[in-house]
Amino acid sequence: MSSRLTPQPFEWIERARPLRFTLEGEAIDALQGDCISSALWANGVRILGRSFKYHRPRGIFSLANHDINALFEYVDDTHLRGDVTPVPAGINLTACNTLGGLKQDRYRWLDQLSPALPVGFYYKVFHKPRWLFPFWERLLRHTAGLGQVRSSWRRRITPKWYEHCDLLVIGAGPAGMAAALTAAEAGADVILVDEHPHIGGSLDYQWTNDPGAEAPRATLKQGVTAHPRIRIMTATVAAGYYQDQWVPLAGPAGIAKTRSRALIVATGVIEQPAVFRNNDLPGVMLASAAQRLIARYAVKPCERAVLLVANAEGYRAALDLQAAGVELIAVVDLGEPAERGPLASKLAATGVEILAHHGLYAASGKDRLSAVSVAPLGADGSLDDTQERWLRCDGVILSVGWAPAAHLLYQAGATLGYSQTLEQFVPLELPPGIQAAGRVNGVFELQAQIEDGRRAARAALAELTAATDVASEIKTSGPASNHDLAQYRDPNAHSHPWPIVAHPKGKNFVDLDEDLQLEDLLQAAREGFDNIELLKRFSTVGMGPSQGKHANMNAIRVLAKVLGKAIDETGSTTARPFYHPLRLDDLAGRRFRVHQRSALHERHEQAGACFMEAGAWQRPEFYGKAEQREARVREEVAAVRGALGLIDVSTLGKIEVLGRDAARLLDAAYSMRMTRLKAGMTRYALMVDEAGVIIDDGIVGRLGEQQYYLTATSSHANATYRSLTRFALEWGLQVRLVNRTGQLSAMNLAGPNSRRLLAELIDIDLTDDAFPYLGLREATIGKIPARLMRVGFVGELGYEIHVPYHRGAELWDLLMRKGQPYGIRPFGVEAQRRLRMEKGHIIVGQDTDGLTTPFEVGMSWAVHLKKPFFVGQRSLQILKPGTARSLVGFELQPGHGWPEVAECHLVIVDGDIRGRVTSVAFSPARGRIIGMALVDSEVAGLGRTLPIRATDGVLVTATQVAMPFYDPDGLRQQADVQRQEVA
Amino acid sequence: MKLIPLPDLGPHPVTEFDYGGEQSRPPLVADDATWAAHVFNRTGAPGVLREWWYHRPTGGWYLFERDTAQDRFLRSIPVQDICYELPTDTSAV
């Protein structure tokens, strides 16, 4: 461990717990608490990764979860960010973006090609000639992309849970801790979250050697840790802001969906790089990265350092490096050291060479930094490269500026503006419930940060207690409006407005994620991408894994300069969630899908049903094994036609409509007349929307003067209830609706023997006169109270029987037992579909689509245009004269030898699509394949052919025939079948 | 996640609701073009909209004024304010 320092006061490593892992086969000794990058750096490894495009060597740059060139993987995981991922004991890591390892990456030659690969190269080159594109695409897909997807990865299931609090404070640095403590002391329930494994923030790596920080550090850290009203969540990222203070907190255990009443963003700042030639060489790093290395991991960043500074923080870092035993070759100040405060004087007193008004021109070194050149700045701010001077060093430490980590503020809808004083974006206006504090708010001095945190807490609490809807025990001082967001802002700039140096040989990187050089951005701007959003999309600046956390600010500065505009006029981009990438397995969670089961589900299982999904329901498609499907369905159809069948129709929507205006509601909601319906009778009910399109059908029955009972299709049950309730409100009607869909079981007893069976069990007279076709009766079957409707969806004498949910199985058992002598058999949805198709009954949503009117499906009989009003009436009046499409019946000659025709096969006439098949199946009654098709009216006509393109493109010729296909006069439903011959 | 302030029940998450669209009164006496505009055209420009929201757990409809630019619920509107009388005879159409 060559460069491990003596113990540091706030280090995260545990020296008593050594551990070992390997990188590409080479053993690395580390300590518990190390991240991958710190362990490698401590062992003298300098190439931590290869860059995305040119495969240039990269080392530690930010050490703040933005070093996306140092990505690692092992068999079980990928995209591990070296600068934050705890060292994995015993694991063999490899780097993500190499061909053959970090040192001997066979894509290294791409760096030599870089002059031939300017910005936008891909868009301009690889699409021509066109026949070569597949080759290029394969090559690029192989070359590009980070990491490898292995489907054999161990599945990791993480939970999601909910958290609630009065105040969520994001960032446990000085401002965040002060805010949390102030709020908790005033009585608020606080969650304090920080992405790092320990609280403290900049206090513990930037202010480590400052005696003035000792007292506040102790007070704040102990205060928030001990306070009973503060819950601390470390190693947890506030991943994004969603409406009404809804923030996903992503931690090691999973995602906590957190609802807070107020939010304080104390996320601090992200240090920004300087742009000069070879500013990406391993050894060039941000000052905060060097400080993190020293303070958290006790690792010496380098032996001989040159610093580039433009703020007081640079001098603080220089002193920290000195204290860690790093030799300072020179401190290069882009401005005037005399303006940097007491730390600059303190450093000067140690005898370090300080170059005022100088900049860095270029770094050099093979695979790692070995020297850097300095030159004086001219009056116009550009470097005078004639006076270039080389300094030997193995570290270049950059401290030229900051950008606020304002992502959540932007997402919450805050307005930010560029402060000329601070040379930084600062929040100008915050939405209700949101506060900002600390460096993200432009407050830099330690005591000022703490005061700003307290201010933000008071402002947030004042807003909370002012909200009238919640009783609160929070004590506040003064109204929220008295708080001045800018009160504690720094009077001096901590960022340089132009930390950018051009170089004729380039390699001065603005974006290390995407390998974008200064020239690339200038070129993009010259090509006309003169808006920050366009520049971003063309050049891909800020679109890499760190989402521009160190690239966007400099890109905006470059564009502003090219355009000759102010930063504010140039604008900034809003970073969408997530702040850091989240793991897909954290996001995905478990499959949670609710199925509804009817009261008869167990009966179906016992009868060997093959289930199908019908919306949320599980319904029997048929009874039997999957391979017996066709035979079983035909047997079920035969049973209903010839003897007796029983089907579970509990999935139907079942709604009670009660009250003075019940009849008016239904008359206006459905296309048929409902006011004149007699008590004890039912009527087919068709519902259309305002455009006249069929949306639902069912049966409306009248139980009394002010009492109706209706059914709706299974999939539309809730929507029908919803529509009817809203109509009742809009029309100011005195009516009460009860959705009983789940409360009632329903089954349809159908077939020529249905009446005989029922007569044995029921307490009412079933003769035609007493209980006619379309009648509605309440009765008792066995001991079960039931409501019966004599309707015939399947075209046989039949009774739909509705009973309370918990009596459903009892009735089913009774009917099945007593029905044995009558040849009863349960039938499923598929048999029902065929039976109803033989009758020419439509299924809404299968034989109709989102444009189908009643006229198109031959149901003008169900539309009473002369009524005073119904929904869709006006549209249907307009549409009636010209019906563009028609639902026609067709059949195929037996023994035709054609391939199978299926639903959705197209009707093709003279090469044009003229319609589609909506239903098709073998009809036992007709002894052939029959079906329905929705076609253009011009091709409709009884006896005309209907060419249908089946699978494999074969044209099948069907013949159009009249519907219904079976029992066209409906005799079987109405007369006493006992006296009829069975067809 | 958005919270919707129910007038009697306080804030509830938006996932409990179905969106019912803009509240509008059908022009019962109108030419075809006016009727077609009512059926097919929607107010898409940002602004204050009166909308129907259906709260599934309670099975109730609510009318709100919402600023669609800011996605803020401004106030709830009593349904009585927007009811209209159904035509009772065919001559109205």
Interface residues (C-beta under 8 A of the other chain):
Chain A: Y242 Q243 D244 W246 K257 R259 G413 D469 R664 A668 E690 A691 Y721 R722 T725 R726 L729 E730 W731 G732 N739 K866 K867 P868 F869 Q873 R874 S875 Q877 I878
Chain B: M1 K2 L3 P5 G10 P11 D18 G20 P26 L28 D32 W35 A36 H38 V39 F40 W52 Y54 G59 G60 W61 Q70 D71 V79 Q80 I82 C83 Y84 E85 L86 P87 T88 D89 T90 A92 V93
